[in-house]
Amino acid sequence: MEPLDSINPDSQQPSLLKTDYVRQMLSTTAKWAKFLGIIGFIACGFVILAALSMFTLGNTLSEIPNMPVAFMTGGFLGTMYLLAAALYFFPSRYLYQFAEKLNLALQSEDETQLILALDKNKSFFKFVGIMTLITVCLYVFFFIAFMVIQVAFGGNIVTPQL
């Protein structure tokens, strides 16, 4: 990205923020980004509540007889939910910041604010892209691991009876 100091807002190029159609598109984009950011924050709150309930109900889960996966106690599940909430928080934050900077750029017609908004948008897509790549790699890894385990046990993996 070009440093902000090297951007000359007084150049002879027409400003994108002065075109009505572009302003309308950016305004609509800002509204949707803010909406999705707020929905993301609310979803994070619900996931945190679920994590807290997993922590409090955790001992009950470990007392279930013949539980197929013993490590799936409340502490483990609660920790996984908190991790999921933390991972979901950052894209929501980037979207919300993008919307706020974009609205500020539209109100003040300041292209530097537009550049800062686009930087937040870039951060959102970079984060989501990296998380998608990690998820796909984990899917491939678990698929291969499952196949190797199937071959190692001759396709006869014993599952516990409930």
NUTORKE-500106 format. One record per atom (N, C-alpha, C): residue number from 1; residue in one letter; atom name; x, y, z. Coordinates in nm, 2 decimals. Layout:
N
<NUM, "A", "CA", <X, Y, Z>>
...
This chain:
162
<1, "M", "N", <0.08, -0.12, 0.00>>
<1, "M", "CA", <0.00, 0.00, 0.00>>
<1, "M", "C", <0.09, 0.12, 0.00>>
<2, "E", "N", <0.05, 0.22, -0.07>>
<2, "E", "CA", <0.12, 0.35, -0.08>>
<2, "E", "C", <0.11, 0.42, 0.05>>
<3, "P", "N", <0.21, 0.48, 0.11>>
<3, "P", "CA", <0.20, 0.55, 0.23>>
<3, "P", "C", <0.11, 0.67, 0.22>>
<4, "L", "N", <0.03, 0.70, 0.32>>
<4, "L", "CA", <-0.07, 0.80, 0.32>>
<4, "L", "C", <0.00, 0.94, 0.30>>
<5, "D", "N", <0.12, 0.96, 0.34>>
<5, "D", "CA", <0.19, 1.09, 0.32>>
<5, "D", "C", <0.21, 1.12, 0.17>>
<6, "S", "N", <0.23, 1.02, 0.09>>
<6, "S", "CA", <0.26, 1.04, -0.05>>
<6, "S", "C", <0.13, 1.06, -0.14>>
<7, "I", "N", <0.01, 1.06, -0.08>>
<7, "I", "CA", <-0.11, 1.08, -0.15>>
<7, "I", "C", <-0.14, 1.23, -0.16>>
<8, "N", "N", <-0.16, 1.28, -0.28>>
<8, "N", "CA", <-0.18, 1.42, -0.29>>
<8, "N", "C", <-0.33, 1.44, -0.32>>
<9, "P", "N", <-0.41, 1.48, -0.22>>
<9, "P", "CA", <-0.55, 1.50, -0.25>>
<9, "P", "C", <-0.58, 1.61, -0.34>>
<10, "D", "N", <-0.49, 1.70, -0.37>>
<10, "D", "CA", <-0.51, 1.82, -0.46>>
<10, "D", "C", <-0.47, 1.79, -0.60>>
<11, "S", "N", <-0.45, 1.66, -0.64>>
<11, "S", "CA", <-0.41, 1.63, -0.77>>
<11, "S", "C", <-0.52, 1.66, -0.87>>
<12, "Q", "N", <-0.49, 1.65, -1.00>>
<12, "Q", "CA", <-0.59, 1.69, -1.10>>
<12, "Q", "C", <-0.69, 1.58, -1.13>>
<13, "Q", "N", <-0.68, 1.46, -1.06>>
<13, "Q", "CA", <-0.78, 1.35, -1.08>>
<13, "Q", "C", <-0.91, 1.39, -1.01>>
<14, "P", "N", <-1.02, 1.36, -1.07>>
<14, "P", "CA", <-1.15, 1.38, -1.01>>
<14, "P", "C", <-1.17, 1.29, -0.89>>
<15, "S", "N", <-1.23, 1.35, -0.78>>
<15, "S", "CA", <-1.25, 1.27, -0.66>>
<15, "S", "C", <-1.36, 1.17, -0.68>>
<16, "L", "N", <-1.34, 1.05, -0.63>>
<16, "L", "CA", <-1.45, 0.95, -0.63>>
<16, "L", "C", <-1.56, 0.99, -0.54>>
<17, "L", "N", <-1.53, 1.06, -0.43>>
<17, "L", "CA", <-1.63, 1.10, -0.34>>
<17, "L", "C", <-1.73, 1.21, -0.38>>
<18, "K", "N", <-1.70, 1.27, -0.50>>
<18, "K", "CA", <-1.78, 1.38, -0.55>>
<18, "K", "C", <-1.88, 1.33, -0.66>>
<19, "T", "N", <-1.87, 1.20, -0.70>>
<19, "T", "CA", <-1.96, 1.15, -0.79>>
<19, "T", "C", <-2.08, 1.09, -0.72>>
<20, "D", "N", <-2.20, 1.13, -0.76>>
<20, "D", "CA", <-2.32, 1.09, -0.68>>
<20, "D", "C", <-2.35, 0.94, -0.68>>
<21, "Y", "N", <-2.33, 0.88, -0.80>>
<21, "Y", "CA", <-2.35, 0.73, -0.81>>
<21, "Y", "C", <-2.25, 0.66, -0.72>>
<22, "V", "N", <-2.12, 0.70, -0.72>>
<22, "V", "CA", <-2.02, 0.63, -0.63>>
<22, "V", "C", <-2.06, 0.66, -0.49>>
<23, "R", "N", <-2.10, 0.78, -0.45>>
<23, "R", "CA", <-2.13, 0.81, -0.31>>
<23, "R", "C", <-2.25, 0.72, -0.27>>
<24, "Q", "N", <-2.35, 0.70, -0.36>>
<24, "Q", "CA", <-2.46, 0.62, -0.32>>
<24, "Q", "C", <-2.42, 0.47, -0.30>>
<25, "M", "N", <-2.34, 0.42, -0.39>>
<25, "M", "CA", <-2.29, 0.28, -0.38>>
<25, "M", "C", <-2.21, 0.27, -0.25>>
<26, "L", "N", <-2.12, 0.36, -0.22>>
<26, "L", "CA", <-2.04, 0.35, -0.10>>
<26, "L", "C", <-2.13, 0.37, 0.03>>
<27, "S", "N", <-2.23, 0.45, 0.02>>
<27, "S", "CA", <-2.32, 0.47, 0.14>>
<27, "S", "C", <-2.40, 0.34, 0.16>>
<28, "T", "N", <-2.44, 0.27, 0.06>>
<28, "T", "CA", <-2.51, 0.15, 0.07>>
<28, "T", "C", <-2.42, 0.04, 0.13>>
<29, "T", "N", <-2.30, 0.04, 0.08>>
<29, "T", "CA", <-2.20, -0.06, 0.13>>
<29, "T", "C", <-2.17, -0.04, 0.27>>
<30, "A", "N", <-2.16, 0.09, 0.31>>
<30, "A", "CA", <-2.13, 0.12, 0.45>>
<30, "A", "C", <-2.24, 0.07, 0.54>>
<31, "K", "N", <-2.37, 0.09, 0.50>>
<31, "K", "CA", <-2.48, 0.05, 0.58>>
<31, "K", "C", <-2.48, -0.10, 0.60>>
<32, "W", "N", <-2.46, -0.18, 0.49>>
<32, "W", "CA", <-2.46, -0.32, 0.50>>
<32, "W", "C", <-2.34, -0.37, 0.58>>
<33, "A", "N", <-2.22, -0.31, 0.57>>
<33, "A", "CA", <-2.11, -0.35, 0.64>>
<33, "A", "C", <-2.13, -0.33, 0.79>>
<34, "K", "N", <-2.19, -0.21, 0.83>>
<34, "K", "CA", <-2.22, -0.18, 0.97>>
<34, "K", "C", <-2.32, -0.28, 1.02>>
<35, "F", "N", <-2.42, -0.31, 0.95>>
<35, "F", "CA", <-2.52, -0.41, 0.99>>
<35, "F", "C", <-2.46, -0.55, 1.01>>
<36, "L", "N", <-2.38, -0.59, 0.92>>
<36, "L", "CA", <-2.31, -0.72, 0.94>>
<36, "L", "C", <-2.21, -0.72, 1.05>>
<37, "G", "N", <-2.14, -0.61, 1.07>>
<37, "G", "CA", <-2.05, -0.60, 1.18>>
<37, "G", "C", <-2.13, -0.61, 1.32>>
<38, "I", "N", <-2.24, -0.54, 1.33>>
<38, "I", "CA", <-2.32, -0.55, 1.45>>
<38, "I", "C", <-2.38, -0.69, 1.47>>
<39, "I", "N", <-2.43, -0.75, 1.37>>
<39, "I", "CA", <-2.48, -0.89, 1.38>>
<39, "I", "C", <-2.36, -0.98, 1.42>>
<40, "G", "N", <-2.24, -0.96, 1.37>>
<40, "G", "CA", <-2.13, -1.04, 1.42>>
<40, "G", "C", <-2.10, -1.02, 1.56>>
<41, "F", "N", <-2.11, -0.90, 1.61>>
<41, "F", "CA", <-2.08, -0.87, 1.76>>
<41, "F", "C", <-2.19, -0.94, 1.84>>
<42, "I", "N", <-2.32, -0.94, 1.80>>
<42, "I", "CA", <-2.42, -1.01, 1.87>>
<42, "I", "C", <-2.40, -1.16, 1.87>>
<43, "A", "N", <-2.36, -1.21, 1.75>>
<43, "A", "CA", <-2.33, -1.35, 1.75>>
<43, "A", "C", <-2.22, -1.39, 1.84>>
<44, "C", "N", <-2.12, -1.31, 1.85>>
<44, "C", "CA", <-2.01, -1.33, 1.94>>
<44, "C", "C", <-2.06, -1.34, 2.09>>
<45, "G", "N", <-2.15, -1.25, 2.12>>
<45, "G", "CA", <-2.21, -1.25, 2.25>>
<45, "G", "C", <-2.28, -1.38, 2.28>>
<46, "F", "N", <-2.36, -1.43, 2.18>>
<46, "F", "CA", <-2.43, -1.55, 2.20>>
<46, "F", "C", <-2.33, -1.67, 2.22>>
<47, "V", "N", <-2.23, -1.67, 2.14>>
<47, "V", "CA", <-2.13, -1.78, 2.15>>
<47, "V", "C", <-2.06, -1.77, 2.29>>
<48, "I", "N", <-2.03, -1.65, 2.34>>
<48, "I", "CA", <-1.97, -1.64, 2.47>>
<48, "I", "C", <-2.07, -1.69, 2.58>>
<49, "L", "N", <-2.20, -1.66, 2.56>>
<49, "L", "CA", <-2.30, -1.71, 2.66>>
<49, "L", "C", <-2.30, -1.87, 2.65>>
<50, "A", "N", <-2.29, -1.92, 2.53>>
<50, "A", "CA", <-2.29, -2.07, 2.52>>
<50, "A", "C", <-2.16, -2.12, 2.58>>
<51, "A", "N", <-2.05, -2.05, 2.57>>
<51, "A", "CA", <-1.92, -2.10, 2.64>>
<51, "A", "C", <-1.94, -2.10, 2.79>>
<52, "L", "N", <-2.00, -1.99, 2.84>>
<52, "L", "CA", <-2.02, -1.99, 2.98>>
<52, "L", "C", <-2.11, -2.10, 3.03>>
<53, "S", "N", <-2.21, -2.13, 2.95>>
<53, "S", "CA", <-2.30, -2.24, 2.99>>
<53, "S", "C", <-2.23, -2.37, 2.98>>
<54, "M", "N", <-2.14, -2.39, 2.89>>
<54, "M", "CA", <-2.06, -2.51, 2.88>>
<54, "M", "C", <-1.97, -2.53, 3.00>>
<55, "F", "N", <-1.91, -2.42, 3.04>>
<55, "F", "CA", <-1.82, -2.42, 3.16>>
<55, "F", "C", <-1.91, -2.46, 3.29>>
<56, "T", "N", <-2.03, -2.41, 3.30>>
<56, "T", "CA", <-2.11, -2.44, 3.42>>
<56, "T", "C", <-2.17, -2.58, 3.41>>
<57, "L", "N", <-2.20, -2.62, 3.29>>
<57, "L", "CA", <-2.26, -2.75, 3.28>>
<57, "L", "C", <-2.16, -2.86, 3.25>>
<58, "G", "N", <-2.04, -2.83, 3.25>>
<58, "G", "CA", <-1.93, -2.92, 3.21>>
<58, "G", "C", <-1.93, -3.05, 3.30>>
<59, "N", "N", <-1.94, -3.03, 3.43>>
<59, "N", "CA", <-1.93, -3.15, 3.51>>
<59, "N", "C", <-2.05, -3.25, 3.48>>
<60, "T", "N", <-2.16, -3.20, 3.45>>
<60, "T", "CA", <-2.27, -3.28, 3.41>>
<60, "T", "C", <-2.24, -3.37, 3.29>>
<61, "L", "N", <-2.18, -3.31, 3.19>>
<61, "L", "CA", <-2.14, -3.39, 3.07>>
<61, "L", "C", <-2.05, -3.50, 3.10>>
<62, "S", "N", <-1.95, -3.48, 3.19>>
<62, "S", "CA", <-1.85, -3.58, 3.22>>
<62, "S", "C", <-1.91, -3.70, 3.30>>
<63, "E", "N", <-2.03, -3.68, 3.36>>
<63, "E", "CA", <-2.09, -3.78, 3.44>>
<63, "E", "C", <-2.19, -3.87, 3.36>>
<64, "I", "N", <-2.21, -3.84, 3.23>>
<64, "I", "CA", <-2.29, -3.93, 3.15>>
<64, "I", "C", <-2.22, -4.06, 3.13>>
<65, "P", "N", <-2.29, -4.17, 3.16>>
<65, "P", "CA", <-2.23, -4.30, 3.14>>
<65, "P", "C", <-2.20, -4.33, 3.00>>
<66, "N", "N", <-2.09, -4.40, 2.97>>
<66, "N", "CA", <-2.05, -4.44, 2.83>>
<66, "N", "C", <-2.05, -4.33, 2.74>>
<67, "M", "N", <-2.00, -4.21, 2.78>>
<67, "M", "CA", <-1.99, -4.10, 2.69>>
<67, "M", "C", <-1.88, -4.13, 2.59>>
<68, "P", "N", <-1.92, -4.12, 2.46>>
<68, "P", "CA", <-1.83, -4.17, 2.35>>
<68, "P", "C", <-1.69, -4.09, 2.35>>
<69, "V", "N", <-1.69, -3.97, 2.38>>
<69, "V", "CA", <-1.57, -3.89, 2.37>>
<69, "V", "C", <-1.55, -3.82, 2.51>>
<70, "A", "N", <-1.46, -3.88, 2.59>>
<70, "A", "CA", <-1.45, -3.84, 2.73>>
<70, "A", "C", <-1.39, -3.70, 2.74>>
<71, "F", "N", <-1.31, -3.65, 2.64>>
<71, "F", "CA", <-1.25, -3.52, 2.66>>
<71, "F", "C", <-1.35, -3.41, 2.62>>
<72, "M", "N", <-1.47, -3.44, 2.57>>
<72, "M", "CA", <-1.57, -3.34, 2.54>>
<72, "M", "C", <-1.64, -3.29, 2.67>>
<73, "T", "N", <-1.57, -3.26, 2.77>>
<73, "T", "CA", <-1.63, -3.21, 2.89>>
<73, "T", "C", <-1.65, -3.06, 2.87>>
<74, "G", "N", <-1.72, -3.00, 2.97>>
<74, "G", "CA", <-1.76, -2.86, 2.96>>
<74, "G", "C", <-1.64, -2.77, 2.95>>
<75, "G", "N", <-1.53, -2.80, 3.02>>
<75, "G", "CA", <-1.42, -2.71, 3.01>>
<75, "G", "C", <-1.36, -2.71, 2.87>>
<76, "F", "N", <-1.35, -2.82, 2.81>>
<76, "F", "CA", <-1.30, -2.83, 2.67>>
<76, "F", "C", <-1.39, -2.76, 2.57>>
<77, "L", "N", <-1.52, -2.79, 2.58>>
<77, "L", "CA", <-1.62, -2.73, 2.49>>
<77, "L", "C", <-1.63, -2.58, 2.51>>
<78, "G", "N", <-1.63, -2.54, 2.64>>
<78, "G", "CA", <-1.63, -2.39, 2.67>>
<78, "G", "C", <-1.51, -2.32, 2.61>>
<79, "T", "N", <-1.39, -2.38, 2.62>>
<79, "T", "CA", <-1.27, -2.32, 2.57>>
<79, "T", "C", <-1.28, -2.31, 2.41>>
<80, "M", "N", <-1.34, -2.41, 2.35>>
<80, "M", "CA", <-1.35, -2.41, 2.20>>
<80, "M", "C", <-1.45, -2.30, 2.16>>
<81, "Y", "N", <-1.56, -2.29, 2.24>>
<81, "Y", "CA", <-1.66, -2.18, 2.21>>
<81, "Y", "C", <-1.60, -2.04, 2.22>>
<82, "L", "N", <-1.51, -2.03, 2.33>>
<82, "L", "CA", <-1.45, -1.90, 2.35>>
<82, "L", "C", <-1.35, -1.87, 2.23>>
<83, "L", "N", <-1.28, -1.97, 2.19>>
<83, "L", "CA", <-1.19, -1.95, 2.07>>
<83, "L", "C", <-1.27, -1.92, 1.95>>
<84, "A", "N", <-1.38, -1.98, 1.93>>
<84, "A", "CA", <-1.47, -1.95, 1.81>>
<84, "A", "C", <-1.52, -1.80, 1.82>>
<85, "A", "N", <-1.56, -1.76, 1.94>>
<85, "A", "CA", <-1.60, -1.62, 1.96>>
<85, "A", "C", <-1.49, -1.52, 1.93>>
<86, "A", "N", <-1.37, -1.55, 1.97>>
<86, "A", "CA", <-1.26, -1.47, 1.95>>
<86, "A", "C", <-1.23, -1.46, 1.80>>
<87, "L", "N", <-1.23, -1.57, 1.73>>
<87, "L", "CA", <-1.21, -1.57, 1.59>>
<87, "L", "C", <-1.32, -1.50, 1.51>>
<88, "Y", "N", <-1.44, -1.50, 1.56>>
<88, "Y", "CA", <-1.55, -1.44, 1.49>>
<88, "Y", "C", <-1.55, -1.29, 1.52>>
<89, "F", "N", <-1.49, -1.25, 1.63>>
<89, "F", "CA", <-1.49, -1.11, 1.67>>
<89, "F", "C", <-1.41, -1.02, 1.57>>
<90, "F", "N", <-1.30, -1.07, 1.53>>
<90, "F", "CA", <-1.21, -0.98, 1.45>>
<90, "F", "C", <-1.27, -0.95, 1.31>>
<91, "P", "N", <-1.33, -1.04, 1.24>>
<91, "P", "CA", <-1.39, -0.99, 1.11>>
<91, "P", "C", <-1.50, -0.90, 1.13>>
<92, "S", "N", <-1.58, -0.92, 1.24>>
<92, "S", "CA", <-1.69, -0.83, 1.27>>
<92, "S", "C", <-1.63, -0.69, 1.30>>
<93, "R", "N", <-1.53, -0.68, 1.38>>
<93, "R", "CA", <-1.46, -0.56, 1.41>>
<93, "R", "C", <-1.41, -0.49, 1.28>>
<94, "Y", "N", <-1.35, -0.56, 1.20>>
<94, "Y", "CA", <-1.30, -0.50, 1.07>>
<94, "Y", "C", <-1.41, -0.45, 0.99>>
<95, "L", "N", <-1.52, -0.52, 0.98>>
<95, "L", "CA", <-1.63, -0.47, 0.90>>
<95, "L", "C", <-1.69, -0.35, 0.96>>
<96, "Y", "N", <-1.71, -0.34, 1.09>>
<96, "Y", "CA", <-1.76, -0.23, 1.16>>
<96, "Y", "C", <-1.67, -0.11, 1.14>>
<97, "Q", "N", <-1.54, -0.13, 1.16>>
<97, "Q", "CA", <-1.45, -0.01, 1.14>>
<97, "Q", "C", <-1.45, 0.03, 0.99>>
<98, "F", "N", <-1.46, -0.06, 0.90>>
<98, "F", "CA", <-1.47, -0.02, 0.76>>
<98, "F", "C", <-1.59, 0.07, 0.74>>
<99, "A", "N", <-1.71, 0.03, 0.79>>
<99, "A", "CA", <-1.83, 0.11, 0.78>>
<99, "A", "C", <-1.81, 0.25, 0.84>>
<100, "E", "N", <-1.75, 0.25, 0.96>>
<100, "E", "CA", <-1.74, 0.38, 1.03>>
<100, "E", "C", <-1.65, 0.48, 0.95>>
<101, "K", "N", <-1.53, 0.42, 0.90>>
<101, "K", "CA", <-1.44, 0.50, 0.82>>
<101, "K", "C", <-1.50, 0.55, 0.69>>
<102, "L", "N", <-1.58, 0.46, 0.63>>
<102, "L", "CA", <-1.64, 0.49, 0.50>>
<102, "L", "C", <-1.75, 0.60, 0.52>>
<103, "N", "N", <-1.82, 0.59, 0.63>>
<103, "N", "CA", <-1.92, 0.70, 0.66>>
<103, "N", "C", <-1.85, 0.83, 0.68>>
<104, "L", "N", <-1.74, 0.83, 0.76>>
<104, "L", "CA", <-1.66, 0.95, 0.78>>
<104, "L", "C", <-1.61, 1.01, 0.65>>
<105, "A", "N", <-1.56, 0.92, 0.56>>
<105, "A", "CA", <-1.51, 0.97, 0.43>>
<105, "A", "C", <-1.62, 1.03, 0.35>>
<106, "L", "N", <-1.74, 0.97, 0.35>>
<106, "L", "CA", <-1.85, 1.03, 0.28>>
<106, "L", "C", <-1.90, 1.16, 0.33>>
<107, "Q", "N", <-1.90, 1.17, 0.47>>
<107, "Q", "CA", <-1.95, 1.30, 0.53>>
<107, "Q", "C", <-1.85, 1.41, 0.51>>
<108, "S", "N", <-1.72, 1.38, 0.52>>
<108, "S", "CA", <-1.62, 1.49, 0.51>>
<108, "S", "C", <-1.56, 1.50, 0.37>>
<109, "E", "N", <-1.59, 1.41, 0.28>>
<109, "E", "CA", <-1.54, 1.40, 0.14>>
<109, "E", "C", <-1.38, 1.40, 0.15>>
<110, "D", "N", <-1.33, 1.33, 0.24>>
<110, "D", "CA", <-1.19, 1.31, 0.27>>
<110, "D", "C", <-1.14, 1.18, 0.21>>
<111, "E", "N", <-1.06, 1.19, 0.11>>
<111, "E", "CA", <-1.01, 1.06, 0.04>>
<111, "E", "C", <-0.92, 0.98, 0.13>>
<112, "T", "N", <-0.85, 1.05, 0.22>>
<112, "T", "CA", <-0.76, 0.98, 0.32>>
<112, "T", "C", <-0.85, 0.89, 0.40>>
<113, "Q", "N", <-0.96, 0.93, 0.45>>
<113, "Q", "CA", <-1.05, 0.85, 0.52>>
<113, "Q", "C", <-1.10, 0.73, 0.44>>
<114, "L", "N", <-1.13, 0.76, 0.31>>
<114, "L", "CA", <-1.17, 0.65, 0.22>>
<114, "L", "C", <-1.06, 0.54, 0.21>>
<115, "I", "N", <-0.93, 0.59, 0.20>>
<115, "I", "CA", <-0.82, 0.49, 0.20>>
<115, "I", "C", <-0.81, 0.41, 0.33>>
<116, "L", "N", <-0.83, 0.48, 0.44>>
<116, "L", "CA", <-0.83, 0.41, 0.57>>
<116, "L", "C", <-0.94, 0.31, 0.57>>
<117, "A", "N", <-1.06, 0.34, 0.52>>
<117, "A", "CA", <-1.17, 0.25, 0.52>>
<117, "A", "C", <-1.14, 0.13, 0.43>>
<118, "L", "N", <-1.08, 0.15, 0.32>>
<118, "L", "CA", <-1.04, 0.04, 0.23>>
<118, "L", "C", <-0.94, -0.05, 0.29>>
<119, "D", "N", <-0.85, 0.01, 0.37>>
<119, "D", "CA", <-0.75, -0.07, 0.44>>
<119, "D", "C", <-0.82, -0.16, 0.54>>
<120, "K", "N", <-0.92, -0.11, 0.61>>
<120, "K", "CA", <-1.00, -0.20, 0.70>>
<120, "K", "C", <-1.07, -0.31, 0.63>>
<121, "N", "N", <-1.12, -0.28, 0.51>>
<121, "N", "CA", <-1.19, -0.38, 0.42>>
<121, "N", "C", <-1.09, -0.48, 0.38>>
<122, "K", "N", <-0.97, -0.44, 0.34>>
<122, "K", "CA", <-0.86, -0.53, 0.31>>
<122, "K", "C", <-0.83, -0.62, 0.42>>
<123, "S", "N", <-0.82, -0.57, 0.55>>
<123, "S", "CA", <-0.79, -0.65, 0.66>>
<123, "S", "C", <-0.90, -0.75, 0.69>>
<124, "F", "N", <-1.03, -0.71, 0.66>>
<124, "F", "CA", <-1.14, -0.81, 0.68>>
<124, "F", "C", <-1.12, -0.93, 0.58>>
<125, "F", "N", <-1.10, -0.90, 0.45>>
<125, "F", "CA", <-1.08, -1.01, 0.36>>
<125, "F", "C", <-0.96, -1.09, 0.38>>
<126, "K", "N", <-0.85, -1.03, 0.42>>
<126, "K", "CA", <-0.73, -1.10, 0.45>>
<126, "K", "C", <-0.75, -1.20, 0.57>>
<127, "F", "N", <-0.82, -1.15, 0.67>>
<127, "F", "CA", <-0.85, -1.24, 0.79>>
<127, "F", "C", <-0.94, -1.35, 0.75>>
<128, "V", "N", <-1.04, -1.32, 0.68>>
<128, "V", "CA", <-1.14, -1.43, 0.63>>
<128, "V", "C", <-1.07, -1.52, 0.54>>
<129, "G", "N", <-0.99, -1.47, 0.45>>
<129, "G", "CA", <-0.91, -1.56, 0.35>>
<129, "G", "C", <-0.82, -1.65, 0.42>>
<130, "I", "N", <-0.74, -1.60, 0.52>>
<130, "I", "CA", <-0.65, -1.69, 0.60>>
<130, "I", "C", <-0.73, -1.79, 0.68>>
<131, "M", "N", <-0.84, -1.76, 0.74>>
<131, "M", "CA", <-0.92, -1.85, 0.81>>
<131, "M", "C", <-0.98, -1.96, 0.72>>
<132, "T", "N", <-1.02, -1.92, 0.60>>
<132, "T", "CA", <-1.07, -2.01, 0.51>>
<132, "T", "C", <-0.97, -2.11, 0.46>>
<133, "L", "N", <-0.85, -2.06, 0.44>>
<133, "L", "CA", <-0.74, -2.15, 0.40>>
<133, "L", "C", <-0.70, -2.25, 0.51>>
<134, "I", "N", <-0.70, -2.20, 0.63>>
<134, "I", "CA", <-0.67, -2.29, 0.75>>
<134, "I", "C", <-0.78, -2.39, 0.76>>
<135, "T", "N", <-0.90, -2.35, 0.74>>
<135, "T", "CA", <-1.02, -2.45, 0.75>>
<135, "T", "C", <-1.01, -2.56, 0.64>>
<136, "V", "N", <-0.98, -2.52, 0.52>>
<136, "V", "CA", <-0.97, -2.61, 0.41>>
<136, "V", "C", <-0.86, -2.71, 0.44>>
<137, "C", "N", <-0.74, -2.66, 0.49>>
<137, "C", "CA", <-0.63, -2.74, 0.52>>
<137, "C", "C", <-0.66, -2.84, 0.63>>
<138, "L", "N", <-0.73, -2.80, 0.73>>
<138, "L", "CA", <-0.78, -2.89, 0.84>>
<138, "L", "C", <-0.87, -2.99, 0.79>>
<139, "Y", "N", <-0.96, -2.96, 0.70>>
<139, "Y", "CA", <-1.05, -3.06, 0.64>>
<139, "Y", "C", <-0.97, -3.16, 0.57>>
<140, "V", "N", <-0.88, -3.12, 0.49>>
<140, "V", "CA", <-0.80, -3.22, 0.41>>
<140, "V", "C", <-0.72, -3.31, 0.51>>
<141, "F", "N", <-0.66, -3.24, 0.61>>
<141, "F", "CA", <-0.58, -3.32, 0.71>>
<141, "F", "C", <-0.67, -3.42, 0.78>>
<142, "F", "N", <-0.78, -3.38, 0.83>>
<142, "F", "CA", <-0.87, -3.48, 0.90>>
<142, "F", "C", <-0.92, -3.59, 0.80>>
<143, "F", "N", <-0.95, -3.56, 0.68>>
<143, "F", "CA", <-0.99, -3.66, 0.58>>
<143, "F", "C", <-0.88, -3.76, 0.56>>
<144, "I", "N", <-0.76, -3.71, 0.54>>
<144, "I", "CA", <-0.65, -3.81, 0.52>>
<144, "I", "C", <-0.62, -3.89, 0.65>>
<145, "A", "N", <-0.63, -3.82, 0.76>>
<145, "A", "CA", <-0.61, -3.89, 0.89>>
<145, "A", "C", <-0.72, -4.00, 0.91>>
<146, "F", "N", <-0.84, -3.97, 0.88>>
<146, "F", "CA", <-0.95, -4.07, 0.89>>
<146, "F", "C", <-0.92, -4.18, 0.80>>
<147, "M", "N", <-0.88, -4.16, 0.67>>
<147, "M", "CA", <-0.85, -4.27, 0.58>>
<147, "M", "C", <-0.73, -4.35, 0.63>>
<148, "V", "N", <-0.63, -4.29, 0.68>>
<148, "V", "CA", <-0.52, -4.37, 0.74>>
<148, "V", "C", <-0.56, -4.45, 0.86>>
<149, "I", "N", <-0.65, -4.40, 0.94>>
<149, "I", "CA", <-0.69, -4.48, 1.06>>
<149, "I", "C", <-0.78, -4.59, 1.01>>
<150, "Q", "N", <-0.86, -4.57, 0.91>>
<150, "Q", "CA", <-0.95, -4.67, 0.85>>
<150, "Q", "C", <-0.86, -4.79, 0.80>>
<151, "V", "N", <-0.76, -4.75, 0.72>>
<151, "V", "CA", <-0.67, -4.85, 0.67>>
<151, "V", "C", <-0.59, -4.93, 0.78>>
<152, "A", "N", <-0.55, -4.85, 0.88>>
<152, "A", "CA", <-0.47, -4.91, 0.99>>
<152, "A", "C", <-0.56, -5.01, 1.07>>
<153, "F", "N", <-0.68, -4.99, 1.08>>
<153, "F", "CA", <-0.77, -5.08, 1.15>>
<153, "F", "C", <-0.85, -5.17, 1.06>>
<154, "G", "N", <-0.82, -5.17, 0.94>>
<154, "G", "CA", <-0.89, -5.26, 0.84>>
<154, "G", "C", <-1.03, -5.22, 0.82>>
<155, "G", "N", <-1.07, -5.10, 0.84>>
<155, "G", "CA", <-1.20, -5.06, 0.82>>
<155, "G", "C", <-1.30, -5.10, 0.94>>
<156, "N", "N", <-1.24, -5.15, 1.04>>
<156, "N", "CA", <-1.33, -5.20, 1.16>>
<156, "N", "C", <-1.30, -5.11, 1.28>>
<157, "I", "N", <-1.33, -4.99, 1.27>>
<157, "I", "CA", <-1.32, -4.90, 1.39>>
<157, "I", "C", <-1.43, -4.93, 1.48>>
<158, "V", "N", <-1.40, -4.96, 1.61>>
<158, "V", "CA", <-1.50, -5.00, 1.71>>
<158, "V", "C", <-1.56, -4.87, 1.76>>
<159, "T", "N", <-1.69, -4.86, 1.76>>
<159, "T", "CA", <-1.76, -4.74, 1.82>>
<159, "T", "C", <-1.83, -4.79, 1.95>>
<160, "P", "N", <-1.82, -4.71, 2.05>>
<160, "P", "CA", <-1.88, -4.75, 2.18>>
<160, "P", "C", <-2.03, -4.75, 2.17>>
<161, "Q", "N", <-2.09, -4.84, 2.24>>
<161, "Q", "CA", <-2.24, -4.86, 2.25>>
<161, "Q", "C", <-2.29, -4.77, 2.35>>
<162, "L", "N", <-2.39, -4.69, 2.32>>
<162, "L", "CA", <-2.45, -4.60, 2.41>>
<162, "L", "C", <-2.56, -4.67, 2.49>>
